[in-house]
Amino acid sequence: MSGWVRVARVTDLPPGRRCVADVDGVAVAVFNLGGDYCAIEDTCTHDGGELASGELQGEEIVCPRHGARFNLRSGAVTAPPAYSAVAVFPVRVAGGWVEVRDDRWD
């Protein structure tokens, strides 16, 4: 593990916005939910499609391909056709940057 990875300046990720970044070879979608940052793997567990371009509804992202829903804080599935959670990543703000760490293998 390489530690924390800068993904966006805080000023470039205002509330309601999202970005996708490479974190140790994994596409990670980072969301600003009213000043609270959440990060999930940008891959739907139903069919492998990306999630970040889906509709944001409160604390959920709706997969743009088949409508599966995932909670952005926990990664839990909230509506099928997906049945497996997406990976979540720790997020912090440091020095004006939003940073993400891949600790799935710790």
N, C-alpha and C positions, 0 to 999 in steps of 0.2 A: 504494500500500500504506500502511496506517495504522499499521503496527508491531505491537507485542504487544497482545493482547486478553486481559483477565482473564476466565477462564471459570468458576472455582470457587475457594473457599478450600481450602487443603490439608486442613484439618480436615473439610471437607464431602465429600471425595473419598478415603475410606480404601481400602486395598488390596481389590481385587476389585470395586470400584464403578466406575460410569461416569456420564457426563453428556453432554448435547448442548447446544451453544452456537452462536450465530450469530457467525461470524468473517468480517467483510467481506462479508456477504450469503450465506455458504456455511454449511450445517449441518455442524458438525464434532462427531464423537463422540470424547470424551476418556476414556481408560481408565487406571486405576491398576493396574499389574501388579506387585504386591509392592513398591510404593514407587517404581517406575519408570513414568513417564507416557508414553503413546502417544496420538497423535491421527490420525484418518483422516476423510475425507469420509464423511458418514453417508448414502451412496447406493450401493446395489449396482450394479455395472457390468453385471449381467445384465439387470435389468428396471427399475432406478430406484427400487426400494423402499428403505426405511430399514434400517439395519443394527444400530443401537445396542440394540434390544430383543432381538437374537438371543442364543443361548447362547454364553457365553464358555468356551472350552476351551483352557486354557493360554494361549498367545500368539495364538490364533485366535478370530475371531468367525464364527459360523455364521449366514448370512442366514436370518431367520425365514420368508421366503416360499418359497424353493426349495432351500435347503440349501447354496448356494455358500459356500465358506470363504475367508477372507482373513487373512493374517498381519498383526497389528496393528503390528508394528515396520517392516515394509517395504511393506505394502500389497499384496504379491503374492498372487495367487490360489493357493490350495492344494487346491481341489477345485471342479469344475464344478457348475452349468452356467455360471458366469462364466468368462471367459477373459482379461479385462483387469483390471489392478491398480486398486485404489482409490488416490486421492491421499492422501499422508501430509503431516503438518504438523509443523514444529518446535514443541517444547514446552519450557518452562522453569518453574522455581519461583522467584518473586521476591517478597520481602516477605510471605510467607505465602499467596501466590496462585499457582495454576496458570495459566499464560498460554500462548496459542497465537498463532502468526503465520502468515499466508497469504503464502507467498513463491513460489507456483506461477508467477507472472508476472514474477519478477525476471530 
